[in-house]
Amino acid sequence: MSQESVAASRRAVSGEESGAWGDEGGVANFVRLNDEARLRQISDLVARKLAGPEKATLDDADVAFHESEVSRLRRALEEAGAASSLAEEPTAKEALHDLRLRIRLRKV
């Protein structure tokens, strides 16, 4: 894992990175995100980040494990997407637009 990747991960784990998740202004909080997923490796990485030196790196065995986990989780996500009955693209754009217009016109 490159130093840049480790640094980016550390910033995200500590909440320094802004992202698309969370209720606190879009801050990515891996502890909260992992409440639902319950992935032990995330909890272990967070604990390691909080307890270790700022520029710590993973050894080769840890990197290999996390790379295999990313691959496994990506496959599971792709399989779930393929099995989903949801449309590829939103189908109610026009109805949503109409609803927004009606709501806005009521407020005027």
N, C-alpha and C positions, 0 to 999 in steps of 0.2 A: 504494500500500500504506500503510495507516495506521501511525502510530508504534507503536500497541499491537501490531499484527501483526508489525512488524519486531522489536520488543522480545521478543515471545513466541518468534519464530523464533530470535533470538540466544540466548535462554535454553535452548531445546531443543538447538541446535547445540552449545553449550558443555557440555551435560550437566546443566544446572541444573534442568531440568524432569523430573519423574517421569512415567513413561508405562508403557505396557503391554509395552514391548519391552526386550530386553537381559537379560543374566544378572547384571548388577551391581545388584541390588535394584530392577529396573524402570526404570533410567535410560535415557532415549532418547539414543542415541549415533548421530548421523547418519553418522559415518564408518563405523562398523561396519555399520549398516543398509544403507549403500550398497555394501558389499563385494559383495553379491549382485546388486543392481540395476544397478550401474555406470552411474549417470546422471551424466554430466559436469557438468550444471548444479548438482547437489548438491555435488560436489567444489569447484566454482568458488565457490559460496556459502559453504562452510565456510572455504575459503582467504581469501575476502574478509572474513569475520567475524573471523578470527584476525588478519589483517593491518591491518584498518581501525579507525577510531575507533568507540567503543562505540555511539554514536547515529547511525551512518551510515544513509542511506536509499538506495533504489534509484531510478534515473531512470525516466521513463515507459516508455522502450523496454524496459528490463529487466523492469518490472512486467508489461507486455503479453506479453513472452516467457514469463514464469513462469506467468501466467494461462492462456496457451494450452497450456503443458505440463501444467498441472493438469487442464485439460479433456481433453487427449489421453490422459493416463494414466487418468483417471476412465472415459472411454469404453472403453479397453482392458480395464479391470477389470470393467466392466459386461458387455462382450462375453464375457470369459472366464467370468464367472458364469453368463451365459445358456447358454453352451455346455457347462457342467459337468454331469456326470451325478449330482453329489451332491444329496442330498435337501435341501429348504429348511430343514427342522427335523431335529434329531437323531432317529434311529429306534431307538437301542439304550439308551434311558434305563433301562428296566426291567432289562435284562441287566447294565448297568453297576452299578446299585444292588445287584443280587443278588451280583455279584462283590465289591463293596466289603464287603457284609455277611459273605460267606464268609471274606474275608481278615481282617476284624476279629475274627470269632469264633475263627479259628485262633490269633490272638495272645493271646487271653484265657487 
